[in-house]
Amino acid sequence: MKLAYRESGSGEPLVFLHSGLETSSTDFIYQQKYFSQFYKVLAFDLRGHGDSQSTNLSNFFEDSVQDLFETLSEIGVTQIHLVGASLGALVAIYFSNRHARVTKSLIISGVTPTKPENWNDLHLRQKENQRMLLENQETVNYFNTLHKSDWREFLTLAKDEDWYPFEETSKLKDNKCPVLIISGNQLPSETASHAIYKGVEHIQVEILPNAGHLVHQQQPELYTQSVTRFLNDSV
């Protein structure tokens, strides 16, 4: 399916993939504005999010990769710098693993690189957070206005304890393009990337202070500085 997207700026294509239940118009706003001074910024709504209307989420990651590839092809974009956070980072990893020639560089955050020993506890906590979200009518109303599809369908994907694609995140060492992993210092399951990828030539890891899972929102300026340095070095 063709994805809805926002476009700004000119130059090399820099693609942003939002976190779960966000959209191109609500996530990476600081970064989109900043980088549009130097790049052609393309921010996409993943399937089932925002204006990318879909009820078929059963094979979300593989379908999202095909969505992005088809949309880029349709608008004539052949190579990209790819940025993703959380859910968007997982889609970005899938994409770079399957379309290495298209992906010039990969920048991800909010990723758990390998299955932690306390994964069961983390998953139960995630399910509880989702339950509380659905009980908050103000939040429900907000997401109802944000998404054309039934966003509740997306929450069902994460009910399965094995939903997280660790088999894909583990392939980053085999990725041929330059990779930047940014983590907030508050989540050990994500800062584990520093030890796992230490010494891997094409992978850089940066840990930013006073931030957790959504480091690009919690430390937008530091995050943007890290991405800028990386892009300047990798181009």
C-alpha positions as CSV (number, residue, x, y, z in Angstrom):
1,M,0.0,0.0,0.0
2,K,1.1,3.6,-0.6
3,L,1.9,5.4,2.6
4,A,0.9,8.9,3.6
5,Y,3.8,11.2,4.1
6,R,5.0,14.7,4.8
7,E,7.8,16.3,2.7
8,S,10.0,19.3,3.4
9,G,13.3,20.7,2.4
10,S,15.6,19.6,-0.5
11,G,18.7,17.6,-0.9
12,E,19.5,13.9,-0.1
13,P,16.4,12.1,1.2
14,L,16.3,11.7,5.0
15,V,13.4,9.4,6.0
16,F,11.7,9.4,9.5
17,L,9.6,6.5,10.8
18,H,7.6,7.4,13.9
19,S,7.1,5.4,17.1
20,G,4.0,3.4,17.8
21,L,0.7,5.2,17.8
22,E,2.4,8.4,16.7
23,T,2.3,9.8,13.1
24,S,4.4,11.8,10.8
25,S,2.7,15.0,12.0
26,T,3.2,14.2,15.8
27,D,6.6,12.6,16.0
28,F,10.2,13.8,15.1
29,I,8.8,17.3,14.7
30,Y,11.9,19.0,16.1
31,Q,14.1,16.9,13.9
32,Q,12.0,17.3,10.7
33,K,12.1,21.1,11.0
34,Y,15.9,21.1,11.7
35,F,17.0,18.7,9.0
36,S,14.8,20.2,6.3
37,Q,17.4,22.9,6.2
38,F,19.9,20.4,4.7
39,Y,18.0,17.4,3.4
40,K,14.8,16.4,1.7
41,V,12.9,15.2,4.7
42,L,10.3,12.5,4.2
43,A,8.2,11.5,7.2
44,F,5.8,8.6,6.7
45,D,2.7,7.3,8.4
46,L,3.2,3.6,8.9
47,R,0.3,1.3,8.0
48,G,-2.6,1.5,10.4
49,H,-1.3,4.9,11.7
50,G,-2.4,8.4,10.8
51,D,-3.6,8.7,7.2
52,S,-2.1,5.3,6.1
53,Q,-5.3,3.5,6.6
54,S,-5.2,-0.3,6.9
55,T,-6.8,-3.0,9.0
56,N,-4.3,-5.7,7.9
57,L,-1.7,-5.7,10.6
58,S,-1.1,-9.5,10.9
59,N,2.3,-9.3,9.1
60,F,3.1,-5.8,10.2
61,F,6.8,-5.6,9.8
62,E,7.2,-7.3,6.5
63,D,4.2,-5.4,5.1
64,S,5.6,-2.1,6.4
65,V,8.9,-2.7,4.6
66,Q,7.1,-3.4,1.3
67,D,4.9,-0.3,1.9
68,L,7.9,1.9,2.3
69,F,9.8,0.4,-0.6
70,E,6.8,0.7,-2.9
71,T,6.1,4.3,-1.8
72,L,9.7,5.4,-2.2
73,S,9.8,3.8,-5.7
74,E,6.6,5.6,-6.7
75,I,8.0,9.0,-5.8
76,G,11.3,8.3,-7.4
77,V,13.6,7.9,-4.4
78,T,16.3,5.3,-4.8
79,Q,18.6,5.9,-1.8
80,I,17.8,7.2,1.7
81,H,19.2,7.9,5.1
82,L,16.8,6.1,7.4
83,V,15.8,7.2,10.9
84,G,13.4,5.4,13.2
85,A,12.3,5.4,16.8
86,S,10.8,2.4,18.8
87,L,8.3,0.8,16.4
88,G,9.7,2.9,13.5
89,A,13.2,1.7,14.4
90,L,12.1,-1.9,14.1
91,V,10.6,-1.3,10.7
92,A,13.8,0.6,9.8
93,I,15.9,-2.4,10.8
94,Y,13.7,-4.8,8.8
95,F,14.0,-2.4,5.8
96,S,17.8,-2.1,5.9
97,N,18.2,-5.9,6.2
98,R,16.1,-6.4,3.1
99,H,17.1,-3.3,1.0
100,A,20.7,-2.7,1.7
101,R,21.2,-0.9,-1.6
102,V,18.5,1.6,-0.8
103,T,19.7,2.3,2.8
104,K,22.8,4.7,2.8
105,S,22.7,4.9,6.6
106,L,20.6,3.7,9.5
107,I,19.8,5.7,12.7
108,I,17.7,4.0,15.4
109,S,16.6,4.6,18.9
110,G,14.3,2.9,21.4
111,V,15.5,-0.6,20.5
112,T,16.2,-3.6,22.7
113,P,19.0,-5.4,20.8
114,T,18.7,-8.8,22.4
115,K,16.1,-10.5,24.6
116,P,16.8,-9.5,28.2
117,E,16.4,-12.0,31.1
118,N,13.5,-10.0,32.5
119,W,11.7,-9.8,29.2
120,N,8.6,-11.5,30.6
121,D,8.3,-8.8,33.3
122,L,8.9,-6.1,30.7
123,H,6.2,-7.5,28.5
124,L,3.7,-7.8,31.4
125,R,4.4,-4.1,32.2
126,Q,3.8,-3.1,28.6
127,K,0.4,-4.9,28.6
128,E,-0.6,-3.2,31.9
129,N,0.3,0.2,30.3
130,Q,-1.9,-0.6,27.3
131,R,-4.8,-1.5,29.6
132,M,-4.5,1.8,31.5
133,L,-4.3,3.6,28.1
134,L,-7.6,2.1,27.0
135,E,-9.2,3.1,30.2
136,N,-8.3,6.8,29.8
137,Q,-11.1,8.3,27.7
138,E,-9.3,11.5,27.0
139,T,-6.4,9.5,25.5
140,V,-8.7,7.3,23.5
141,N,-10.5,10.3,22.1
142,Y,-7.1,11.8,21.1
143,F,-6.0,8.6,19.2
144,N,-9.4,8.4,17.6
145,T,-8.9,11.8,16.0
146,L,-5.2,11.0,15.1
147,H,-5.7,7.7,13.2
148,K,-8.1,6.9,10.4
149,S,-7.8,3.2,11.2
150,D,-8.8,1.4,14.4
151,W,-5.6,2.0,16.3
152,R,-6.7,-0.5,19.0
153,E,-5.9,-3.3,16.5
154,F,-2.3,-2.4,16.7
155,L,-2.2,-3.0,20.5
156,T,-3.3,-6.6,19.9
157,L,0.0,-7.3,18.2
158,A,2.0,-6.7,21.4
159,K,-0.1,-9.0,23.5
160,D,2.0,-11.9,22.2
161,E,5.1,-12.3,24.4
162,D,7.1,-13.2,21.2
163,W,6.0,-10.2,19.2
164,Y,9.4,-8.4,19.4
165,P,11.6,-9.3,16.4
166,F,14.9,-10.1,18.2
167,E,15.9,-12.2,15.2
168,E,16.0,-9.0,13.2
169,T,17.7,-6.7,15.7
170,S,20.5,-9.3,16.1
171,K,21.4,-8.9,12.4
172,L,22.7,-5.4,12.8
173,K,26.2,-6.7,13.0
174,D,25.8,-8.0,9.4
175,N,24.4,-4.7,8.2
176,K,26.8,-3.1,5.6
177,C,25.7,0.5,5.9
178,P,26.8,2.9,8.7
179,V,24.6,2.5,11.8
180,L,24.0,4.9,14.7
181,I,22.1,3.5,17.8
182,I,21.0,6.2,20.3
183,S,19.7,5.2,23.7
184,G,18.5,7.0,26.8
185,N,20.5,6.2,29.9
186,Q,17.5,5.1,31.9
187,L,16.8,1.8,30.3
188,P,19.4,-1.0,30.8
189,S,17.7,-3.2,28.2
190,E,18.4,-0.5,25.6
191,T,21.8,0.7,26.7
192,A,23.0,-2.9,26.4
193,S,23.7,-2.0,22.8
194,H,26.9,-0.2,24.0
195,A,28.4,-3.5,25.1
196,I,27.0,-5.7,22.4
197,Y,28.2,-3.6,19.5
198,K,31.5,-2.3,21.0
199,G,34.2,-2.8,18.5
200,V,31.9,-3.3,15.5
201,E,33.4,-1.0,12.9
202,H,30.2,0.2,11.2
203,I,28.1,0.7,14.3
204,Q,28.2,3.7,16.6
205,V,26.4,3.8,19.9
206,E,25.6,6.9,21.9
207,I,23.9,7.0,25.3
208,L,22.2,10.3,26.1
209,P,21.5,11.5,29.7
210,N,18.2,12.0,31.4
211,A,16.2,10.1,28.8
212,G,14.4,6.8,28.4
213,H,12.7,5.0,25.5
214,L,11.7,8.1,23.5
215,V,15.1,9.8,23.6
216,H,14.4,11.8,20.5
217,Q,11.5,13.5,22.3
218,Q,13.1,13.7,25.7
219,Q,16.4,15.1,24.5
220,P,15.6,16.6,21.1
221,E,18.6,18.9,20.9
222,L,21.2,16.3,22.0
223,Y,19.6,13.7,19.8
224,T,19.7,16.0,16.8
225,Q,23.4,16.9,17.5
226,S,24.3,13.2,17.6
227,V,22.5,12.5,14.3
228,T,24.1,15.5,12.6
229,R,27.6,14.4,13.6
230,F,26.9,10.9,12.3
231,L,25.5,12.0,9.0
232,N,28.3,14.4,8.4
233,D,30.8,11.6,9.0
234,S,28.9,8.9,7.1
235,V,28.0,10.9,3.9
